[in-house]
Amino acid sequence: MRALILSDLHANWYALEAVLKDAGSGFDQIICCGDIVGYNPHPVQVLDWVRTNCKTVIRGNHDKLVAGLADPEWFNEIALAAAVWTRQRLDASQLAYLSALPQGPLVLEHFVIWHGSPLDEDEYVTAVSEARPCFQHFDMALAFFGHTHLQGGFFSRYGRIGVLDPVPTSEKETVIELQPDSLYMVNPGSIGQPRDDDPRAAYAIFDSEQKTVTLRRVAYPVQQTAEDIRRAGLPSMLAQRLFYGA
């Protein structure tokens, strides 16, 4: 079984298009770890594509915010402005879809998915100290998560926690060979708004026969998304940060 693993699309249609072209075909499933909307100017296109093509989707914190299910006090002014703008552009069926998205963790055939952590869907896991307690709540040996916009993740082997690095900026992919004596918590990275100093869209491919997870990066027309952000009247910082992956 081959699965295309996506996360944090954040309404960036040009980035999603580039990922789909780069990934090609031949996938049995497409999985989304949350945050379909927020920040960027193409919520309708991205949301409709996810509804049509993703077999399994869980909610992210921005999906909850746009759907009216999250406390706005947890979000900064820019995120709130983008959420209000997004909500005004979605119809009733699209908002209902966001409202009905399940909360992670969600156990699938070969792996588990969640947005933040298995303990809290809104928790940011960016360091070994934060990842350690997560491994005590594993239902399977492999989990995919998002939320941080940082590609990579963590592994646990004989009680030792290690770090999975993102794809180097000089490369297009990194292959993780899954070991039978290890647990893995893999973040495919963000398609719509990377924050690991690499502006390229990020995603992952899982192959159950090869027992691998491949992390990938692909360039997309950032300038087009930035222009659409400014044209839409969204906060200009949302355009600026895309050029730096920050």
HELIX and SHEET records of a PDB file:
HELIX    1   1 TRP A   13  ALA A   23  1                                  11    
HELIX    2   2 PRO A   43  ASN A   53  1                                  11    
HELIX    3   3 ASN A   61  ALA A   67  1                                   7    
HELIX    4   4 PRO A   72  TRP A   74  5                                   3    
HELIX    5   5 GLU A   77  ARG A   87  1                                  11    
HELIX    6   6 ALA A   92  ALA A  100  1                                   9    
HELIX    7   7 VAL A  128  ALA A  131  1                                   4    
HELIX    8   8 ARG A  132  HIS A  137  5                                   6    
HELIX    9   9 VAL A  222  ALA A  232  1                                  11    
HELIX   10  10 SER A  236  GLN A  240  1                                   5    
HELIX   11  11 ARG A  241  PHE A  243  5                                   3    
SHEET    1   A 6 THR A  56  VAL A  57  0                                        
SHEET    2   A 6 GLN A  29  CYS A  32  1                                        
SHEET    3   A 6 ARG A   2  LEU A   6  1                                        
SHEET    4   A 6 ALA A 201  ASP A 207 -1                                        
SHEET    5   A 6 THR A 212  VAL A 218 -1                                        
SHEET    6   A 6 GLU A 173  GLU A 177 -1                                        
SHEET    1   B 6 LEU A 106  VAL A 107  0                                        
SHEET    2   B 6 VAL A 112  ILE A 113 -1                                        
SHEET    3   B 6 LEU A 142  PHE A 144  1                                        
SHEET    4   B 6 SER A 182  ASN A 187  1                                        
SHEET    5   B 6 GLY A 152  ARG A 157 -1                                        
SHEET    6   B 6 ARG A 160  LEU A 164 -1                                        
END                                                                             
